[in-house]
Amino acid sequence: MLKSLALINVGPADSVKLKLGSRLNLITGDNGLGKSFLLDVTWWALTRRWPQEVNRNLTSGYMAKPTNKESLASIEFSLESKTKSVSYKSQYSARDEAWLGKSGRPWNPGLVIYAHADGGFSVWDPARNYWIKRGNVDIQERIPAYVFTPQQVWDGLDIPVNGKESRVCNGLIADWAGWIKEKGMDAKRMQTLLRNLAPSKELGDQLRVSPSLGRLSLNDSRDIPMLRTAYGVDVPIVSASSGVKRIVALAYMLMWSWNEHRLAAEELGEERTNQVTLLIDEIEAHLHPKWQRSILRSILDMAKIMHKQADVQLIAATHSPMILASAEPLFHAETDAWFDLDLVAKEPDSWAVELTQREFIRRGDISHWLTSNAFDFKEARSLEAENAIGEAKALIKKKSKDKTELQRVSKLLEGSLGEIDRFWLRWEDFRQNIGTPK
């Protein structure tokens, strides 16, 4: 579980410091300012491997490098390990092309699950990926992590083990089909996960699993799980919408990582982990607003149900005002934090990225989040309406009686504002005060 993170000369910002909440952490900011980058660094801090370093087929998760090659760069963090709180500082060595620090066995941060924005996943399991001892020497002979491309989540993951290609995960399609055939607890757990990730108990919102498996074609021998739609048609999971696939893949990876950790802990005769860290990039990706409105609570609840004995920490990046609004009834300053990345003007033609831990204020109406520091909209309206209102406000300040200008701005407002928009009251009041009829 990560407690703090400090970067110098790494990433878009000159320096970044985060003091993370023990339960929920939200990261907002415009595209390209470093949200995904912060999640990649967080994964590295907890596992000491970059996702792309483990799986070269990944199109993201590359090793971070200094922004200015002539200056020192460092990554410093503190975390709660299995037994104690620890701190670590690593500096970049250009000659070694690596981040160097204390040698020896890293600390055990508990189970770490990283949902990438493109549909890939990374999993670090203390029962299967942690170093082993041979004599009194720490040896990293175990697989360093399980890192899936989006396709491997569905079709399975093969990793070289002792010089031989080994299947370490069957993939969503094969595993889920097997669970349905067995009609055992795993099938019931998967259905429970899907039911609880749905935005409501209404029939149209539920992802119902068909009791029968399907086939895609005569030449494809795979048994495919089928979802039963609200209108009574069974659809192969591979033909489902992007949003449904996102939910199903998330449920599967939560299920797979929990199941494999449980089995490995039993095999080793160890207790299950007492810490789980979930990293989710673009948590709202592909989801309808009604799913966005419930996804935060659903993930926290599901993780806590599956890992009853563990502390669960969620770190999520988002572009969605719906996600922030949905956090309002959940957010507690003692355990949660909101971090916002902004592009700030330093001098003419000079900009810099800054990260701020902002106070989380309940704003009620979701549109108020659009005009908050998270998104910086001037108006929670279309761009055309925002520009029209801007011109109207400028004209109001002038108290102009130029009929041509008034007519021009009125047409801009008529073409962009809704008929019941509250700004009409202000505009009509202005026109009456200067004696201009509608």
C-alpha positions as CSV (number, residue, x, y, z in Angstrom):
1,M,0.0,0.0,0.0
2,L,1.6,3.3,-1.1
3,K,1.7,6.1,1.4
4,S,3.7,8.8,-0.5
5,L,5.4,9.4,-3.8
6,A,7.9,12.2,-4.8
7,L,9.4,12.7,-8.2
8,I,12.2,15.1,-9.2
9,N,13.0,15.6,-12.9
10,V,10.8,12.7,-13.9
11,G,7.7,13.1,-16.1
12,P,5.8,16.2,-17.3
13,A,6.3,18.2,-14.0
14,D,9.6,19.4,-12.6
15,S,8.7,17.9,-9.2
16,V,5.7,16.1,-7.8
17,K,4.7,15.1,-4.3
18,L,1.7,13.0,-3.3
19,K,0.6,12.0,0.1
20,L,-1.9,9.3,-0.7
21,G,-5.0,8.3,1.2
22,S,-5.2,4.9,2.7
23,R,-8.5,4.0,0.8
24,L,-9.5,6.1,-2.2
25,N,-7.3,8.4,-4.4
26,L,-8.5,10.2,-7.5
27,I,-6.3,11.8,-10.1
28,T,-7.7,14.3,-12.6
29,G,-6.1,16.5,-15.3
30,D,-6.1,17.2,-19.0
31,N,-4.7,14.7,-21.6
32,G,-0.9,14.5,-21.7
33,L,-0.3,15.9,-18.2
34,G,0.8,12.7,-16.6
35,K,-2.1,10.8,-15.0
36,S,-1.2,7.4,-16.6
37,F,2.4,8.2,-16.0
38,L,1.8,8.5,-12.2
39,L,0.0,5.2,-12.2
40,D,3.0,3.6,-14.0
41,V,5.4,5.0,-11.5
42,T,3.1,3.8,-8.6
43,W,3.1,0.3,-10.1
44,W,6.9,0.4,-10.3
45,A,7.2,1.7,-6.7
46,L,5.1,-1.2,-5.4
47,T,6.6,-4.0,-7.6
48,R,10.0,-2.6,-8.8
49,R,9.3,-3.6,-12.4
50,W,7.9,-1.5,-15.2
51,P,4.9,-3.2,-17.0
52,Q,6.5,-3.0,-20.4
53,E,9.7,-4.4,-19.0
54,V,7.8,-7.6,-18.0
55,N,5.7,-7.9,-21.2
56,R,7.3,-6.4,-24.3
57,N,4.1,-6.7,-26.3
58,L,2.5,-4.0,-24.1
59,T,2.1,-0.6,-25.9
60,S,2.3,1.4,-22.6
61,G,4.0,1.2,-19.2
62,Y,7.5,2.0,-20.4
63,M,10.3,2.9,-18.0
64,A,10.3,6.5,-16.8
65,K,13.4,8.5,-17.7
66,P,14.7,11.9,-16.6
67,T,13.2,14.9,-18.3
68,N,16.5,16.8,-18.3
69,K,19.4,14.3,-18.9
70,E,21.9,16.7,-17.4
71,S,20.2,16.9,-14.0
72,L,19.7,14.4,-11.3
73,A,16.4,12.5,-11.3
74,S,14.9,10.6,-8.4
75,I,11.9,8.6,-7.4
76,E,11.2,8.5,-3.7
77,F,8.3,6.7,-2.0
78,S,7.1,5.2,1.2
79,L,4.8,2.3,1.6
80,E,3.2,0.0,4.1
81,S,4.8,-3.4,3.7
82,K,3.5,-6.7,5.1
83,T,5.1,-6.0,8.5
84,K,6.3,-2.4,8.6
85,S,6.4,1.1,7.1
86,V,9.4,1.6,4.8
87,S,10.9,4.4,2.7
88,Y,12.9,4.1,-0.5
89,K,14.8,6.5,-2.8
90,S,16.0,5.6,-6.3
91,Q,18.2,7.7,-8.7
92,Y,18.5,7.2,-12.4
93,S,21.8,5.9,-13.8
94,A,22.1,6.9,-17.5
95,R,25.0,4.5,-18.1
96,D,23.0,1.6,-16.6
97,E,19.7,2.8,-18.1
98,A,18.1,1.8,-14.8
99,W,16.8,3.2,-11.5
100,L,19.3,2.3,-8.8
101,G,18.8,2.1,-5.1
102,K,19.1,-0.3,-2.2
103,S,20.1,-3.8,-3.2
104,G,18.4,-6.9,-2.0
105,R,14.9,-8.1,-1.5
106,P,12.2,-5.4,-2.0
107,W,9.3,-5.0,0.4
108,N,6.0,-6.9,0.2
109,P,3.3,-4.4,-0.6
110,G,0.5,-7.0,-0.8
111,L,-1.6,-7.8,-3.9
112,V,-1.3,-5.2,-6.6
113,I,-3.7,-5.1,-9.6
114,Y,-3.3,-2.5,-12.4
115,A,-6.1,-2.0,-15.0
116,H,-4.6,-0.2,-17.9
117,A,-6.6,2.2,-20.0
118,D,-6.3,0.1,-23.2
119,G,-7.8,-3.0,-21.5
120,G,-4.6,-4.7,-20.4
121,F,-3.9,-5.7,-16.9
122,S,-0.9,-6.1,-14.6
123,V,-0.9,-8.3,-11.4
124,W,1.7,-8.7,-8.7
125,D,1.0,-11.4,-6.2
126,P,3.1,-11.7,-3.0
127,A,2.4,-15.5,-3.0
128,R,3.6,-16.0,-6.6
129,N,5.9,-13.1,-7.5
130,Y,7.8,-12.4,-4.3
131,W,11.5,-13.3,-4.0
132,I,12.5,-16.6,-2.5
133,K,15.4,-17.5,-0.2
134,R,18.0,-20.1,-1.1
135,G,20.1,-20.6,2.0
136,N,20.4,-17.0,3.3
137,V,20.5,-15.4,-0.1
138,D,17.5,-13.6,-1.7
139,I,16.9,-14.8,-5.2
140,Q,14.3,-13.5,-7.7
141,E,13.6,-16.7,-9.5
142,R,9.9,-16.4,-9.5
143,I,8.0,-14.7,-12.3
144,P,8.4,-10.9,-11.6
145,A,4.7,-10.1,-12.4
146,Y,1.8,-11.1,-14.6
147,V,1.4,-8.5,-17.3
148,F,-1.4,-8.9,-19.9
149,T,-2.0,-7.2,-23.2
150,P,-5.7,-6.6,-23.9
151,Q,-5.8,-9.7,-26.1
152,Q,-4.0,-11.9,-23.5
153,V,-6.7,-11.0,-20.9
154,W,-9.2,-12.8,-23.2
155,D,-7.0,-15.5,-24.8
156,G,-4.5,-16.4,-22.1
157,L,-1.0,-15.6,-21.0
158,D,2.1,-17.7,-21.8
159,I,5.4,-16.9,-19.9
160,P,8.8,-18.7,-20.1
161,V,9.3,-20.6,-16.9
162,N,12.7,-22.4,-16.5
163,G,13.3,-22.1,-20.2
164,K,10.0,-23.5,-21.2
165,E,6.9,-21.6,-22.4
166,S,4.2,-22.1,-19.7
167,R,0.5,-21.1,-19.7
168,V,0.1,-19.2,-16.4
169,C,-3.4,-17.9,-17.2
170,N,-6.0,-19.6,-19.5
171,G,-7.7,-16.2,-20.2
172,L,-11.2,-14.9,-19.7
173,I,-12.9,-17.0,-22.5
174,A,-11.5,-20.4,-21.5
175,D,-11.7,-19.9,-17.7
176,W,-15.2,-18.5,-17.7
177,A,-16.4,-21.2,-20.1
178,G,-14.9,-23.8,-17.8
179,W,-16.6,-22.3,-14.7
180,I,-19.9,-22.3,-16.5
181,K,-19.5,-26.0,-17.5
182,E,-18.6,-27.0,-13.9
183,K,-21.6,-25.1,-12.4
184,G,-19.5,-24.6,-9.3
185,M,-18.6,-21.8,-7.0
186,D,-16.4,-20.0,-9.5
187,A,-19.3,-19.5,-11.9
188,K,-21.4,-18.2,-9.1
189,R,-18.7,-15.8,-7.9
190,M,-18.3,-14.4,-11.4
191,Q,-22.0,-13.9,-11.7
192,T,-22.0,-12.2,-8.3
193,L,-19.2,-9.9,-9.4
194,L,-21.1,-8.9,-12.5
195,R,-24.3,-8.4,-10.6
196,N,-22.7,-6.1,-8.1
197,L,-20.8,-4.1,-10.7
198,A,-24.0,-3.3,-12.5
199,P,-25.5,0.2,-11.9
200,S,-28.8,-1.1,-10.6
201,K,-30.9,-4.3,-10.1
202,E,-33.2,-3.4,-13.0
203,L,-33.3,-6.1,-15.6
204,G,-31.9,-3.8,-18.3
205,D,-28.8,-3.0,-16.3
206,Q,-27.9,-6.5,-15.2
207,L,-25.3,-8.6,-17.1
208,R,-27.0,-12.0,-17.0
209,V,-25.0,-15.1,-18.0
210,S,-26.6,-17.6,-20.3
211,P,-26.5,-21.2,-18.9
212,S,-25.5,-22.4,-22.4
213,L,-22.2,-21.8,-24.2
214,G,-22.0,-20.8,-27.8
215,R,-19.7,-21.1,-30.8
216,L,-18.5,-18.3,-33.2
217,S,-18.1,-20.4,-36.3
218,L,-17.7,-23.9,-37.7
219,N,-13.9,-23.4,-37.7
220,D,-13.7,-22.1,-34.1
221,S,-13.9,-24.9,-31.6
222,R,-13.8,-22.7,-28.5
223,D,-16.8,-22.6,-26.2
224,I,-17.8,-19.0,-25.7
225,P,-19.7,-17.6,-22.7
226,M,-22.9,-15.9,-23.7
227,L,-24.7,-12.9,-22.1
228,R,-28.5,-12.9,-22.1
229,T,-29.7,-9.4,-23.1
230,A,-32.8,-7.7,-21.5
231,Y,-34.6,-8.4,-24.9
232,G,-34.0,-12.1,-24.5
233,V,-31.2,-12.7,-27.1
234,D,-28.0,-14.5,-26.1
235,V,-24.9,-12.6,-27.3
236,P,-21.3,-14.0,-27.4
237,I,-19.2,-12.1,-24.9
238,V,-16.7,-11.3,-27.7
239,S,-19.5,-9.5,-29.6
240,A,-20.6,-7.4,-26.6
241,S,-20.1,-3.6,-26.5
242,S,-16.8,-2.1,-25.4
243,G,-18.4,-1.0,-22.1
244,V,-19.6,-4.5,-21.3
245,K,-16.3,-6.0,-22.2
246,R,-14.6,-3.5,-19.9
247,I,-16.8,-4.5,-17.0
248,V,-16.5,-8.2,-17.7
249,A,-12.7,-8.0,-18.0
250,L,-12.4,-6.1,-14.8
251,A,-14.6,-8.7,-13.0
252,Y,-12.5,-11.5,-14.5
253,M,-9.2,-10.0,-13.4
254,L,-10.4,-9.4,-9.9
255,M,-11.7,-13.0,-9.8
256,W,-8.6,-14.5,-11.3
257,S,-6.1,-12.6,-9.2
258,W,-8.1,-13.4,-6.0
259,N,-8.5,-17.1,-6.9
260,E,-4.9,-17.6,-7.9
261,H,-3.6,-15.8,-4.8
262,R,-5.9,-17.9,-2.6
263,L,-4.7,-21.2,-4.1
264,A,-1.0,-20.1,-4.0
265,A,-1.3,-19.1,-0.3
266,E,-2.9,-22.4,0.5
267,E,-0.1,-24.3,-1.4
268,L,2.6,-22.4,0.5
269,G,0.8,-22.8,3.9
270,E,0.7,-19.0,4.3
271,E,-2.0,-16.5,5.2
272,R,-3.6,-14.5,2.4
273,T,-2.3,-11.0,1.9
274,N,-3.5,-8.2,4.3
275,Q,-3.2,-5.5,1.7
276,V,-4.6,-5.0,-1.8
277,T,-3.8,-2.0,-4.1
278,L,-6.0,-1.4,-7.1
279,L,-4.7,1.0,-9.9
280,I,-7.3,1.9,-12.5
281,D,-6.5,4.1,-15.5
282,E,-9.5,5.9,-17.0
283,I,-11.9,4.1,-14.7
284,E,-14.8,5.4,-16.7
285,A,-13.5,4.1,-20.1
286,H,-16.3,3.0,-22.4
287,L,-19.0,3.2,-19.7
288,H,-22.4,4.8,-20.0
289,P,-22.9,7.6,-17.4
290,K,-25.2,5.4,-15.3
291,W,-22.4,2.8,-15.0
292,Q,-19.9,5.6,-14.3
293,R,-22.1,6.8,-11.4
294,S,-21.8,3.4,-9.6
295,I,-18.4,2.0,-10.6
296,L,-16.3,3.5,-7.8
297,R,-18.5,2.2,-5.0
298,S,-18.9,-1.2,-6.8
299,I,-15.2,-1.7,-7.1
300,L,-14.5,-0.8,-3.5
301,D,-17.3,-3.0,-2.3
302,M,-16.3,-5.9,-4.4
303,A,-12.6,-5.7,-3.5
304,K,-13.5,-5.6,0.2
305,I,-15.9,-8.6,-0.1
306,M,-13.2,-10.7,-1.9
307,H,-10.4,-9.7,0.5
308,K,-12.3,-9.5,3.8
309,Q,-9.2,-9.6,5.9
310,A,-7.3,-7.0,3.8
311,D,-7.0,-3.2,3.7
312,V,-8.0,-2.1,0.1
313,Q,-6.5,1.0,-1.5
314,L,-7.8,2.3,-4.8
315,I,-5.9,4.8,-7.0
316,A,-7.8,5.8,-10.1
317,A,-7.3,8.3,-12.9
318,T,-10.4,9.9,-14.5
319,H,-11.6,12.4,-17.0
320,S,-15.2,12.1,-15.9
321,P,-17.3,14.6,-13.8
322,M,-19.7,11.7,-13.2
323,I,-16.9,9.8,-11.4
324,L,-16.1,12.8,-9.1
325,A,-19.8,13.4,-8.4
326,S,-20.2,9.7,-7.5
327,A,-17.4,10.0,-5.0
328,E,-19.2,12.7,-3.0
329,P,-21.1,10.3,-0.6
330,L,-18.0,8.1,-0.3
331,F,-15.2,10.6,0.2
332,H,-13.7,11.0,3.7
333,A,-10.7,13.4,4.2
334,E,-9.2,11.0,6.7
335,T,-8.8,8.2,4.3
336,D,-9.1,9.7,0.8
337,A,-7.4,12.2,-1.4
338,W,-7.9,14.1,-4.7
339,F,-5.0,15.1,-6.9
340,D,-5.3,17.5,-9.9
341,L,-2.8,18.1,-12.7
342,D,-2.8,21.5,-14.3
343,L,-1.0,23.3,-17.1
344,V,0.1,26.6,-15.5
345,A,1.5,29.7,-17.2
346,K,4.8,30.7,-15.7
347,E,5.7,33.6,-18.1
348,P,4.9,34.6,-21.7
349,D,5.1,31.5,-23.9
350,S,6.2,29.3,-20.9
351,W,4.1,26.7,-19.3
352,A,4.6,24.1,-16.6
353,V,2.7,21.1,-15.2
354,E,1.8,21.3,-11.5
355,L,0.1,18.7,-9.3
356,T,-2.1,20.0,-6.4
357,Q,-3.9,18.0,-3.7
358,R,-7.2,19.8,-3.7
359,E,-9.9,19.9,-1.0
360,F,-12.8,17.7,-2.0
361,I,-16.0,19.7,-1.8
362,R,-19.4,18.3,-2.5
363,R,-20.8,20.2,-5.4
364,G,-24.2,18.5,-5.8
365,D,-25.1,19.1,-9.4
366,I,-22.7,17.2,-11.7
367,S,-22.4,20.2,-14.0
368,H,-20.7,22.1,-11.1
369,W,-17.8,19.6,-11.4
370,L,-17.2,20.8,-15.0
371,T,-16.6,24.3,-13.7
372,S,-14.4,23.1,-10.8
373,N,-10.6,22.9,-10.7
374,A,-10.9,19.3,-12.1
375,F,-12.0,20.5,-15.6
376,D,-11.8,24.3,-15.6
377,F,-14.8,24.9,-17.9
378,K,-16.0,28.5,-17.9
379,E,-19.5,27.2,-18.5
380,A,-21.1,23.7,-18.1
381,R,-22.4,24.1,-21.6
382,S,-21.4,23.6,-25.2
383,L,-18.4,25.5,-26.5
384,E,-20.6,27.6,-28.7
385,A,-22.8,28.5,-25.7
386,E,-19.8,29.3,-23.6
387,N,-18.5,31.7,-26.2
388,A,-21.9,33.3,-26.7
389,I,-22.3,33.8,-23.0
390,G,-18.8,35.3,-22.8
391,E,-19.8,37.8,-25.4
392,A,-23.1,38.6,-23.7
393,K,-21.4,39.2,-20.3
394,A,-18.9,41.5,-22.0
395,L,-21.7,43.4,-23.5
396,I,-23.6,43.6,-20.2
397,K,-20.6,45.2,-18.6
398,K,-20.5,47.9,-21.3
399,K,-24.3,48.5,-20.9
400,S,-24.2,49.0,-24.7
401,K,-27.3,50.3,-26.6
402,D,-25.8,49.4,-30.0
403,K,-28.8,47.6,-31.6
404,T,-26.7,45.8,-34.2
405,E,-24.4,44.4,-31.5
406,L,-27.4,43.4,-29.3
407,Q,-29.0,41.6,-32.2
408,R,-25.8,39.8,-33.1
409,V,-25.3,38.5,-29.6
410,S,-28.9,37.6,-29.2
411,K,-28.7,35.5,-32.3
412,L,-25.6,33.8,-30.9
413,L,-27.5,33.0,-27.7
414,E,-30.6,31.8,-29.5
415,G,-28.4,29.4,-31.6
416,S,-26.6,27.8,-28.7
417,L,-28.7,28.1,-25.5
418,G,-31.6,25.9,-24.6
419,E,-35.0,27.5,-24.2
420,I,-35.1,27.1,-20.5
421,D,-31.4,28.0,-19.8
422,R,-31.1,30.1,-16.7
423,F,-28.9,32.7,-18.5
424,W,-32.0,33.9,-20.4
425,L,-33.2,35.6,-17.2
426,R,-30.1,37.7,-16.9
427,W,-30.0,38.6,-20.6
428,E,-33.7,39.6,-20.7
429,D,-33.3,41.7,-17.6
430,F,-30.3,43.5,-19.2
431,R,-32.3,44.2,-22.4
432,Q,-35.3,45.6,-20.3
433,N,-33.0,47.8,-18.2
434,I,-31.5,49.5,-21.3
435,G,-35.0,49.8,-22.9
436,T,-34.5,47.4,-25.7
437,P,-37.6,45.2,-26.5
438,K,-37.2,41.6,-27.2
